[in-house]
């Protein structure tokens, strides 16, 4: 567990937490009470926003779709606005992953809901879905295949207990599939089969890997699968989703022939009629591709996973900490050097946090992790190690990290030496450019002072921050006795001029 500097206080376990899932089709919110480590849901809200239908050919969210989303978030915000920021997690999924104007939309969305919004990668979405499902099922040591069909993507996870073993996210969802193959509302044998084959093609790259791992039971999650199960039960075709009952649903869709007449299906949520054929086609493809016989449905999903993940960050072990340790081992990081840099960086942060407006736990976490990973690029090349480290962190699957957190971590590693990149403020739109630069400066100075990799303790150094200036005061004659450090500081003074920060040392 990350040990924060004394300046930052540990948060007590919250009594009430909330999670919001900004899906491509629907927005979901749950509010839960935490008691003795157990989660009890107090409130659930769901609104069909259809964000993915607002994506045009250039992957830009239309003004109309944005307004639907903002109106929904404003209503959610009435429930969330007074909750502490650390008690709420809001994540966006596929539609926001692919949208070209996601950054500008998020600025308005965060204002509407009153809390930060994270965008998570597909495989991180899969991890959280599995966490939500695993906590709502009876404990089992057998392997489970969990499938979640969303509006813009479908997640596949094989896990044991609470631990995912394999997880993938494929770019196929009920909204996209319905718009592409059932755009005119007609449901015919030809276009239904084309949709099923499209799903089979998407499955092809992961099918062998998942079959090799194997599973004992299949669990479905999400509104699409729950609605399919409800239709099957209320139409009298069975008590669960099976290969046989799914074929009866398929034939019923063909007999009905058009989305406008799907109200003939008992149990169907009429708000889902436009996207229902696409969801059924995906499930038919999955059953065929994986050779499935039956599927149980779980009440757990992404938002429940968010609650348990949030609880884990506060009470147990933050999965991000485990990710950092794994990366350190994988890339052969000098752990002793990393610990020295980390300790100095966090001490520097404590010294300047109030004046530089960096007194937030997130900044301490990110600086700690960046300090421990700043040398991972050396496994590729020394001269451009900072650039290679940036690339590794930008493109790796970092469990527990949102897209924004991943970008911040990669950027801090990128700027830990040499010149600051000219696009630094564009890389992390969720954080002010001046704060990003200040965090980078603290890391750079820590690395500079430990460049000799000595195990000797640094002398007492006084940091005096101002708006655009940082003064370092060393003990008398220390710099004269360490001319290499003095030379490095002189070079650093020039580098920091490029970002309008004046470095003074004496």
N, C-alpha and C positions, 0 to 999 in steps of 0.2 A: 504494500500500500504506500502511496506517495506520502512522504513526510513534508508537510508544508512548513515554511519558516514561521517563527513565532508571531510575526505580524498578522498572519492569517489564522482565523479561528476555525476549528472543525465545526461542521453543522450537526446539530442533534438530529436524530431520526424524525422526519416530519410526520405530523399526524395525518395530513391529507395531501395527496399528490394527484396530478392530472396528466393525461397523455392524449395527444391529438395526432391522428393519422390523416394527412392530406393526400388521400388516394386519387388516382386518375379518374375514378368514377364517383366515389363518395368521400365525404369528410366525416370522420368518426372522432368522438371525444368520450373518454371515460374519466370519472373522478372517483378516487378510491381512498379509503381510510386504512392506515397502517397501524396494526395493533399486534404487539409481540411478534413482529416479523411476518405477520400474515396480512394478506390484502383482501379487503372487503369493498366491493364496488358499491358506491353510493349513487352514482348517476351515469346515465349513458345518453348520448345524443348522436344522431346520424342525419346527415342531409345529403341528398343526391345533387352534386354540384356539376358533374360531368366536365371536369377540367380538360380531359383529353379530347373531347369533341371540339373544344375551342382552339386546338392546335391546327394551324393552316399548313400549307405545303412547305413553308419556310421554317416550320417548327416554332412559330410565334403564337403565344396565347392571345386570342382575340379580346378586345375590350369588353365584349358581352360576357365571355367566360370569366374574365378577371372580376367583373362586377358581381357575378354570382358567387364567386369565391369570397370576395371581400364582404359581401352582405352576410354570408354564413359565418365568417370569422368574427365579424362584429357581434353577432349573436353569441358565439362561443365566448368571446371576450368579456361579455357581461358576467359570465360565471368564473372566468379565470383571472380577470384583471387585478383583483386584490390578493391573489395568491403570490407568495414569494417566488422569485424568478427560478431559484434552484429546485422548487417543488414541481415544476412544469416542464415537460418535454413535448415539443411539436416538431414533427418531421414530414417532409415532402418526399414523394416517391417518384415513379417513372415519369409522369407528365412534367414535373419540375426538374427532373434530371435532364430531360431532352430539350426543354424550352429554351430558346435563344434569349428570351427576355425575362428569364427567371429572376435575375438579380434586381431588375427594376420593379418587378411584381412583388418580390419579397419585402422591399422597403415599405410598400403600401400595406402588405399583408401583416407585417409585424406591428405596424401602427394600429391596424384594425383590431388585432387580437390582444395587443398589449404585452407580447412576449416574443423572444427570439424564435426563429424557425430554422431548423437544420434541413439540409437535403442529404439523404443517405443513399449510398450505392446499392445496387441490386443484391449483392451477396450479403451486405449488412442488413438489408431488409429481410432476407431469408433467415439470417441468424435470429433476429428479433421475433419473427413469426414463430420460429421453432420454440423459442423461449416462452412465448405466450401460450402455445399449444401444450408444451410439456408441463406447464404449471396448472393446466386445467384438466389434465387427464390423470388417472390413477398411475402410481409409480410402476414402472416396468423396466426390466433389464433387457428386454428384447428390442431389436432395431425397428425403428419406425420410419416410414416414408411419409413425409408431410408435404402436401401440395396446396398452394394458395393461388387461385386464379383471380387476378386483379383486373383493373380497367386497362392498364397499359403493359403489364408484365405478369409473368407467372413464375412463382418461386418453388423450388424443389429442394428438400432437405432430408437427409437420412441422419438419424441421431439415436443415441442411447441415453436413457435418463434425461438429464438436462443438457447434455453435451452434443452439439451437432458434429457429425463426422464428415459429411459432404454437403455442400450447399451451392446452388446455382440459381441464377435469375435469367429467364429468357424473355426477349422482347416480343411477347405475344400476350394480348389481354382481350377481354371481352369487348371493349370499346373499339379498339383497332380492328379486330377480326370482324366485328359486325359491320363497321363502316366500309371495310374493303370488300367483303363477300356478300353482304346483304344490304347494300346501300339503298336499293329501291324498295326494300321491305319484303321482296319475294323470297320464299324459302323453297328451293327446288333441289332435286336430287343432285344436279350438276354442281351448283354452287356450294351446297352443303358438303359434298365430297371434296371439292377443291379446298374448302376451309379445313377439313380434317387432314388432308394431305399437307397443307401448309403447317399445321401443328406438328405432324409427324416429322417434317423436315427440320423444324426448330429443335425437336427432341433428339434428332440423330446424333449430334456431337456429344451428348451426355448419357445416352441410353446405355452403352456398353459399360461405362464407368459405374453407373448406378446399379446396374444388374449384377456386376461383379461384387459390389459391396453387399448387396442383398438387403432384405427387410422381412419382418414377420407380419407387420400390419400396415395398412395404408390409412392415413388420416387426412381429411380435407378441412380447409379453413377458408374463410371469407364469405361475403354475402352471396357471391355467384353460386358457390357450391351448396350453401345452406338453402338457397332458393330452389336449386335443382332437386335437392333431397325432399323439400316440402312438396313440390309438384308431384314427385314420384309417389310419396305417401298418400297425398290427398286424391290422386287419380286412381289409387288402389292397385298400383303396380308392384308394391312391395313395401318393406319397412326401412329400407336403406338403399343407397346407390349400389347397384350391382351391374355387371355387364349386361344381364338380361333386361333389367328395368331401364337401363340407359338406352337400349335399342328400342324399347317401347316408346320412350320419350322422343327418340329420333324419328320414328315413324309418325308419331303424332304431329311433330313439327311439319313434316312433309304433307300430311293430310290437311292440316290447317292452311299451310301455303303462304301466309303473309303475317308480318309482325302485328298489323292492325287487328288481326283476329285471334291473337294469342290469349286474350282474356278467356277463351274457352278452356284454358288450362287451369284447373283448380289449384289454388295455393300460390299462383304466380304473383309476385309483386308487380303491379301494373306499371310502376315507374321504371321497371327493368325490361319492358317488352322490346325496346329498340336494341338492347345489347344482349338479350337472352340467347338468340341463336348463336352468336359468336362464342359465348361462354360454353354452350353445349357442344359446339364443334371442337373446341379446345379439349374438353373433357373426353370426348369420344376419341380424339387423337391420342390422348394420354393413355386411356384404357387399352387402345390397340397397340401403341408403341411399347408400353411396359408390360403388356399381357396381364392387366389387372382383372380381378374377379369381383372385388367389392371394396367399398370405401366407407369408413365411419366419418362423421362430421364432428368437429370440435368447436366449442364456443370460444376458445382462445384464438387470438389473432395478433396482428402487429401492435395494436394499442395496448393489449395486455402485456405483450413482450416489453414494450417501452416502460411500463410501470415496474415490472420486475427488474429490468436493467437499471432503471433509476434507483431502485431500492438497493441493488447490488453495488452501485457506485457509492452510495452513502454508508451502507452498513457492512457489506462483505468485501469483495474484491472487485475493483473496477476492471472489466475485461480489457480496457485500453492498456492498463499496466501490464497485463500478461502479453499483449501484442508487442509492447516495447521490449520486454525481456526476450521474446522470441526473435525479434529483429536483431537485437544485440548479439545473440548467439549465432544467428545465421550468417552475419557479416563480420564475425570475428572482432567485435569492438574491444578495445583496451578498456576493460571495465574500471580499473583503478583510476586511469586518467579521466574517464567519463564521470566518475564519482567526484573527483576533485573539481572539475569544471562545474558540475551540477551544484555542489555546495556553495561555491563562490558566486555563481549566477543567482541563486536564490537569496543569498545574503545581500547582494547588490540590489535585488528587487525589493527586499525589505527596506533598504536604506532610502530608496527613491519613490516607493509606491505612492505615497500620499501626494507628494509634489507633482509627480508625473502622471497622476491619475491612472495608476496601474494596480490599484488595490482590489483585485478580483481574483478569485481562486483559479479561474480559467487561465489567466496569464501565468500564474505560478506553475500550473500543471504543464502548459505548453513549453515554457522555458525549461522545466525539469526534463521533459522528454526530449526536447531538441538538444539539450546539453549531453544527454546520454547517447544520442544517435548522430551527433554532428560529424563523426568520423566514418560513418558506414560507407561513404563513397570511396574511401581509401582502398577498399577491397577491389576496386576497378582500376583506379589511377590516382597517384598522389597530386599531380599538378592541378587537376580539375576535380578533385574529390568533392568539393562543395557542390558543383554542378551535378555530378553523378549521384550524390546523396539526395539532392532535390528530385532528380528523375526517379530514383528508387521509391522515395516516399510518395511522390505524386501518382505513381502508377501501380503501387502494390495494393493488395487487399488488406486493409488495416481494420481488423475486427474491432467494433466499438466506436470507431471514429466516423463522424459525419463528413461530408464533402468539404464543408468550411473548415472543420478542425484539421483535416488532412492537408488542405491547402496552406493553413497557417503553419503547421509543423514543417512541411516541405520548404516553405519560404524562409523560416528561421534558419534552417540548415543551409539553404542557398546563400543567405547573406552573412554567414558566420566568418567569412574572410574575403579579402580583396574588395573590389568596388561593389557598391550597391547596384543592382540591376535597375534600369530606368523605369521598368514597369512594376516596381514593387507595390505601389498603391493599387494597381489593377488586379493583382494576384489574389488579394484577400479583401473583397468588397465589403465584407461584414464587419471589418474593424477599421477604425480611423487610421489613415496613413501615418500620422505622427506617432500614434501608439505602437504601430507595427515597427516603425523605425527605432523607437526607444527600446522596445523589447530586443530587437536585433543588436543594438549597441551594448546592452548589458551582457548578452551572450558573447559578443565579439571580445569585449574587454576581459571577460573571465578566461576565454580561450587564450588570449594574448598573454595574460599573466601566468598561465600554466604551460606555455609553449615549451619550456625546457623539460617538462614531464618530471620535475623534481618532486620527491615525496616530502620535502620540507614545507612547513606551514608558511603561508604568505604573511607578511607583516600586517599590522593594523593599517587599513586604508580607509580614509574618510572620503565619502562621496557627498558632494554638495550639488544637488540638481537645481536648475532654473528652467525657464520655459524652453530655451533653445541652447542650453549650455550645461555641461557637466564638468565639474572640477574634481580631480582626484588628488588627494594630499597624502604623500608617502612620508614615512619617518625620515628624519634628517639623514642626508647622505646615502639613503638607500638606492636611489636611482643612479647616483654616481658609481656605486658599487655594482650596479647591474646595467651596464651600457647597452646590452642587446635589447633589454626591455625598454630602455629609454628610446632607442632607435625605432623600435616597433610602435611605441606611442606617438612618436613624431610622424610616422607614416599613417597611423590611424587618424591623427589630427587632420591630415589631408583628405583621407577617405570620407570622414564625417562632414567635411565642408560641403561635399556634394549633396548631402541631405539636410543642409542648413542646421547642423548641430555643431556647436563649438566645443571642442575638447580641450580642457586646460589641465595640466598636471604639474605638480611641484613637489 
